[in-house]
Amino acid sequence: MPLFLPQFNLQKFNTLAVPALAQYFVSVKSDDELREALAFARTENLPLLLLGGGSNIVLRDDFPGLVVHIKSQGREVVAENDDYVWLKVAAGENWHQLVEYSLDNALYGLENLSLIPGSVGAAPIQNIGAYGVEIKELVAELSALNIRSGLSVTFTNESCRFAYRDSIFKQALKDQYVITSVTFRLHKQPNLNLTYPALGAAFADIVEAEITPQQVSAAVIRIRQSKLPDPAIIPNVGSFFKNPVIAHTQFNNLKARHPDIVAYPVSENQIKLAAGWLIDKAGWRGKEVGGAVVHAQQALVLTNPLKVSGAAVLELAELIKQSVLEQFSVILEMEPRTYP
């Protein structure tokens, strides 16, 4: 029987270090414990907040309901052939530790996603991505519990409806399922992706055939650490805004006014803008409002060094959104979810 703790302080369980209380908190390590937690929430008519690494949420205020901390552990090879290994991983596993485990066991594909904070179960919801790779390329299937019925359902890659920083779990099935495990299809042989400019530059003087996935992981870690603050030292949730995707016509107008604008092609008709560049150009780098601070090395990151309220962080985010809209006619969308 899982232990339900009342009036629980969530400050150590969110990487923004926001001081907020949960009406009830429970840590679950198995599907059965998770079902019991969901049943408790239904019986008590409590709102539900599912928590993994706490690296993609902003707690606006105390949470008037049940916070369920997913702590399940386990990794298992469930199939393999000459080219691939299918690795099933429990939702509570730490993401970066999974990347390290895969490299230690000669399973490749995750190396570009090194050092991303959070848990395995949260990763498909956001379709996490970095340095030219998204996990939609590696997820074979996943298992999830229906919150209302407690029944387990398997989702194929296609049925997850992955898109840029998006999935069916943020859209049509939002707040309806809890992901319990993810099965990845990983390469037995290195299959490097060095398309991201900063990563390509890191290996500019090395023949690609001589580059190892371990070296790619190490380079990603160096690049991330040079730009992004460690949440354990400076509280943050990583990239606070998505890179906006706009039409070519709008991009051409912006390019005419800002020749140095940073952007990447998405399709024939769409361009992805660097949100960090927009925020920096709008004058927000290093700025502080109400104790929340725009990171000096990467304007895409909002930090909470004084551990102020989530409402204060969101106030800064809203000011940035308004400023970017006024100066560039571009709407920024937040990456982390807000509660309550």
C-alpha positions as CSV (number, residue, x, y, z in Angstrom):
1,M,0.0,0.0,0.0
2,P,1.6,3.3,-1.0
3,L,1.9,6.0,1.6
4,F,-0.2,9.1,1.0
5,L,1.5,12.2,2.6
6,P,-0.6,15.3,3.3
7,Q,0.6,18.9,2.9
8,F,3.8,17.8,1.2
9,N,6.4,20.4,0.1
10,L,7.2,20.0,-3.6
11,Q,10.2,22.3,-3.7
12,K,12.8,19.5,-4.0
13,F,10.6,17.7,-6.6
14,N,10.5,20.4,-9.3
15,T,13.7,21.7,-10.9
16,L,12.5,25.3,-10.7
17,A,12.6,24.9,-6.9
18,V,9.3,26.6,-6.6
19,P,8.0,26.4,-3.0
20,A,4.5,24.8,-3.3
21,L,2.5,22.3,-1.3
22,A,0.6,19.3,-2.5
23,Q,-2.6,18.5,-0.7
24,Y,-1.5,14.9,-0.9
25,F,1.7,13.3,-2.3
26,V,2.5,9.6,-3.0
27,S,5.5,7.9,-4.6
28,V,4.7,4.7,-6.7
29,K,7.1,2.1,-7.9
30,S,4.8,-0.4,-9.7
31,D,1.7,-0.4,-11.8
32,D,-0.3,-1.8,-8.9
33,E,0.7,1.0,-6.6
34,L,-0.1,3.5,-9.4
35,R,-3.6,1.9,-9.7
36,E,-4.1,2.4,-6.0
37,A,-3.0,6.0,-6.2
38,L,-5.4,6.6,-9.1
39,A,-8.2,4.9,-7.2
40,F,-7.5,7.2,-4.1
41,A,-7.7,10.3,-6.3
42,R,-11.1,9.1,-7.8
43,T,-12.5,8.2,-4.4
44,E,-11.5,11.5,-2.8
45,N,-12.4,13.4,-6.0
46,L,-8.9,14.9,-6.2
47,P,-7.2,16.6,-9.1
48,L,-4.2,14.7,-10.3
49,L,-0.6,15.8,-11.0
50,L,1.8,13.2,-12.4
51,L,5.4,13.9,-11.6
52,G,8.6,12.4,-13.0
53,G,11.8,14.4,-12.7
54,G,9.8,17.6,-12.3
55,S,11.9,19.3,-15.0
56,N,9.0,20.4,-17.3
57,I,6.5,21.9,-14.9
58,V,5.9,25.3,-13.3
59,L,3.9,25.2,-10.1
60,R,1.9,28.4,-10.2
61,D,0.7,27.8,-6.6
62,D,0.0,25.0,-4.1
63,F,-1.6,22.0,-5.8
64,P,-5.1,21.2,-4.4
65,G,-5.0,17.5,-5.1
66,L,-2.9,14.4,-5.4
67,V,0.7,14.5,-6.7
68,V,1.8,11.1,-7.9
69,H,5.6,10.7,-8.1
70,I,6.5,7.9,-10.6
71,K,9.5,6.0,-9.3
72,S,9.3,2.7,-11.2
73,Q,12.6,1.2,-12.2
74,G,13.7,-1.5,-14.7
75,R,15.3,-2.1,-18.2
76,E,14.8,-5.2,-20.2
77,V,15.7,-6.3,-23.7
78,V,12.5,-7.7,-25.2
79,A,13.6,-8.4,-28.7
80,E,16.5,-8.1,-31.1
81,N,17.6,-8.9,-34.6
82,D,20.9,-8.3,-36.6
83,D,20.4,-4.5,-36.6
84,Y,18.4,-3.5,-33.6
85,V,17.6,-4.1,-30.0
86,W,14.2,-3.4,-28.5
87,L,14.8,-2.1,-24.9
88,K,11.8,-1.7,-22.6
89,V,12.4,0.9,-19.9
90,A,10.3,1.7,-16.8
91,A,8.8,5.2,-16.7
92,G,10.5,6.2,-13.5
93,E,14.0,5.7,-14.8
94,N,16.2,8.8,-15.1
95,W,16.6,9.9,-18.7
96,H,20.3,10.7,-18.8
97,Q,21.1,7.5,-16.9
98,L,19.3,5.6,-19.6
99,V,21.5,7.3,-22.2
100,E,24.6,6.3,-20.3
101,Y,23.3,2.7,-19.9
102,S,22.6,2.4,-23.7
103,L,26.2,3.6,-24.5
104,D,27.7,1.2,-22.0
105,N,25.9,-1.6,-23.6
106,A,26.6,-0.7,-27.2
107,L,23.0,0.4,-28.0
108,Y,23.0,3.5,-30.1
109,G,20.7,6.3,-31.1
110,L,20.1,8.2,-27.8
111,E,23.5,9.9,-27.6
112,N,22.4,13.2,-29.0
113,L,19.8,13.4,-26.2
114,S,22.4,13.2,-23.4
115,L,22.0,15.3,-20.3
116,I,18.3,16.1,-20.9
117,P,16.8,16.3,-17.4
118,G,13.7,14.3,-16.5
119,S,12.3,10.8,-16.5
120,V,11.7,8.2,-19.3
121,G,8.0,8.3,-18.9
122,A,7.7,12.0,-19.4
123,A,9.9,12.0,-22.6
124,P,7.3,10.8,-25.1
125,I,4.7,13.3,-23.9
126,Q,7.0,16.2,-24.9
127,N,8.7,14.2,-27.8
128,I,12.0,15.5,-26.3
129,G,14.6,16.4,-28.9
130,A,18.0,18.0,-29.1
131,Y,20.9,18.3,-31.5
132,G,19.1,17.0,-34.5
133,V,17.3,14.0,-32.9
134,E,13.8,13.5,-31.5
135,I,12.7,10.5,-29.5
136,K,9.9,9.8,-32.0
137,E,12.7,8.3,-34.2
138,L,13.5,5.8,-31.5
139,V,10.2,4.9,-29.7
140,A,8.9,1.5,-30.9
141,E,5.9,1.5,-28.5
142,L,4.9,2.5,-25.0
143,S,2.5,1.2,-22.3
144,A,0.2,3.5,-20.4
145,L,-2.6,3.2,-17.8
146,N,-5.9,4.8,-18.4
147,I,-6.4,7.1,-15.5
148,R,-10.2,6.5,-15.2
149,S,-10.2,2.7,-15.6
150,G,-6.7,1.7,-14.6
151,L,-6.5,-0.6,-17.6
152,S,-3.1,-0.9,-19.5
153,V,-3.0,0.1,-23.1
154,T,-0.2,-0.2,-25.7
155,F,0.5,2.7,-28.0
156,T,2.5,2.2,-31.2
157,N,4.8,4.9,-32.5
158,E,2.2,6.0,-35.0
159,S,-0.6,6.1,-32.5
160,C,1.4,8.5,-30.3
161,R,1.1,11.1,-33.1
162,F,4.4,12.7,-32.4
163,A,5.2,16.2,-33.6
164,Y,7.6,18.9,-32.7
165,R,7.6,19.0,-28.9
166,D,4.2,17.4,-29.1
167,S,2.3,14.1,-28.9
168,I,-1.2,12.8,-28.5
169,F,-0.7,12.9,-24.8
170,K,-0.6,16.7,-24.9
171,Q,-3.5,16.9,-27.3
172,A,-6.5,14.5,-27.7
173,L,-5.4,12.3,-24.8
174,K,-4.2,15.0,-22.5
175,D,-4.5,14.0,-18.8
176,Q,-6.1,10.7,-19.7
177,Y,-3.1,8.3,-19.5
178,V,-0.1,7.6,-17.3
179,I,2.9,6.3,-19.3
180,T,4.4,3.3,-17.4
181,S,7.1,2.1,-19.8
182,V,8.7,2.9,-23.1
183,T,10.2,0.5,-25.6
184,F,13.0,1.9,-27.7
185,R,14.4,0.5,-30.9
186,L,18.1,1.1,-30.7
187,H,20.9,0.5,-33.2
188,K,23.5,-2.2,-32.7
189,Q,25.9,-0.3,-34.9
190,P,26.7,3.4,-34.6
191,N,24.3,5.6,-36.6
192,L,25.6,9.1,-36.0
193,N,23.6,12.2,-36.6
194,L,25.9,15.3,-36.8
195,T,23.5,17.5,-38.7
196,Y,23.1,20.1,-35.9
197,P,25.5,22.9,-36.7
198,A,27.1,23.1,-33.2
199,L,27.6,19.4,-33.1
200,G,29.0,19.3,-36.7
201,A,31.4,22.1,-35.7
202,A,32.6,20.1,-32.7
203,F,33.8,17.3,-35.1
204,A,34.8,19.4,-38.1
205,D,38.4,18.2,-38.0
206,I,37.6,14.5,-37.5
207,V,36.7,11.9,-40.2
208,E,33.2,10.8,-39.4
209,A,34.1,7.1,-39.6
210,E,36.4,7.7,-36.6
211,I,33.8,9.3,-34.4
212,T,32.1,7.2,-31.8
213,P,28.6,7.6,-30.2
214,Q,30.4,8.0,-26.9
215,Q,32.3,11.0,-28.3
216,V,29.0,12.5,-29.6
217,S,27.5,12.1,-26.2
218,A,30.5,13.8,-24.6
219,A,30.3,16.7,-27.1
220,V,26.6,17.2,-26.5
221,I,27.2,17.3,-22.8
222,R,30.0,19.9,-23.2
223,I,27.7,22.1,-25.5
224,R,24.7,21.8,-23.1
225,Q,26.9,22.6,-20.1
226,S,28.3,25.7,-21.8
227,K,24.8,27.0,-22.5
228,L,22.5,25.6,-19.8
229,P,22.7,26.0,-16.1
230,D,22.6,22.9,-13.9
231,P,19.2,22.9,-12.2
232,A,20.8,21.6,-9.0
233,I,22.8,24.8,-8.8
234,I,20.6,27.4,-10.5
235,P,16.9,26.2,-10.6
236,N,15.4,26.1,-14.1
237,V,13.4,23.9,-16.5
238,G,15.8,24.1,-19.5
239,S,14.3,25.7,-22.6
240,F,11.3,27.7,-21.4
241,F,9.8,28.4,-24.9
242,K,9.4,26.3,-28.1
243,N,11.2,27.5,-31.2
244,P,8.3,29.0,-33.2
245,V,7.6,27.7,-36.7
246,I,6.4,30.4,-39.1
247,A,5.6,30.7,-42.8
248,H,8.4,31.6,-45.4
249,T,6.6,34.9,-46.2
250,Q,6.7,36.1,-42.6
251,F,10.3,34.9,-42.3
252,N,11.3,36.9,-45.4
253,N,9.8,40.0,-43.9
254,L,11.7,39.4,-40.6
255,K,14.9,38.6,-42.5
256,A,14.7,41.9,-44.4
257,R,14.6,43.8,-41.1
258,H,16.9,41.5,-39.1
259,P,19.6,40.0,-41.5
260,D,21.2,38.2,-38.6
261,I,18.1,36.3,-37.5
262,V,18.7,32.6,-36.6
263,A,16.4,30.1,-38.3
264,Y,16.2,26.6,-39.7
265,P,14.2,25.2,-42.6
266,V,11.4,22.9,-41.6
267,S,9.6,22.3,-44.9
268,E,9.0,24.0,-48.3
269,N,6.7,26.5,-46.6
270,Q,7.9,26.7,-43.0
271,I,10.9,28.0,-41.1
272,K,11.7,27.4,-37.4
273,L,13.0,30.5,-35.6
274,A,15.5,30.3,-32.7
275,A,13.4,31.5,-29.7
276,G,16.5,32.3,-27.8
277,W,17.6,34.7,-30.5
278,L,14.3,36.5,-30.5
279,I,14.4,36.9,-26.7
280,D,18.0,38.0,-26.7
281,K,17.3,40.5,-29.5
282,A,14.3,41.8,-27.6
283,G,16.7,42.8,-24.8
284,W,15.9,40.2,-22.2
285,R,19.2,38.3,-21.7
286,G,20.2,38.6,-18.1
287,K,17.2,40.6,-17.1
288,E,15.5,40.0,-13.7
289,V,11.8,40.5,-12.7
290,G,10.5,39.6,-9.3
291,G,13.4,37.3,-8.5
292,A,13.1,35.3,-11.8
293,V,16.0,35.8,-14.2
294,V,16.7,35.3,-17.9
295,H,19.9,33.3,-18.0
296,A,22.9,35.3,-19.2
297,Q,24.4,32.6,-21.3
298,Q,21.2,31.4,-23.0
299,A,18.1,33.7,-23.2
300,L,15.8,30.7,-23.8
301,V,16.3,29.6,-20.2
302,L,14.4,31.3,-17.3
303,T,16.0,30.7,-13.9
304,N,14.8,30.9,-10.3
305,P,17.9,31.6,-8.2
306,L,15.9,33.1,-5.3
307,K,13.4,30.2,-5.4
308,V,10.5,32.6,-5.8
309,S,6.9,31.5,-6.6
310,G,5.9,29.9,-9.9
311,A,3.6,32.9,-10.4
312,A,6.7,35.2,-10.4
313,V,8.4,33.1,-13.0
314,L,5.3,33.0,-15.2
315,E,5.0,36.8,-14.9
316,L,8.5,37.1,-16.4
317,A,7.6,34.7,-19.1
318,E,4.4,36.7,-20.0
319,L,6.4,39.9,-20.3
320,I,8.9,38.2,-22.6
321,K,6.0,36.8,-24.8
322,Q,4.5,40.3,-25.1
323,S,7.8,41.9,-25.9
324,V,8.6,39.3,-28.7
325,L,5.1,39.6,-30.1
326,E,5.4,43.4,-30.2
327,Q,8.8,43.5,-31.8
328,F,8.6,40.5,-34.2
329,S,4.9,39.6,-34.5
330,V,5.9,36.1,-33.4
331,I,3.9,34.2,-30.7
332,L,6.1,32.3,-28.3
333,E,4.7,29.1,-26.7
334,M,5.9,27.8,-23.4
335,E,7.4,24.3,-23.2
336,P,6.7,23.5,-19.5
337,R,3.2,22.8,-18.3
338,T,1.7,24.9,-15.5
339,Y,-0.2,23.7,-12.5
340,P,-2.7,24.1,-11.0
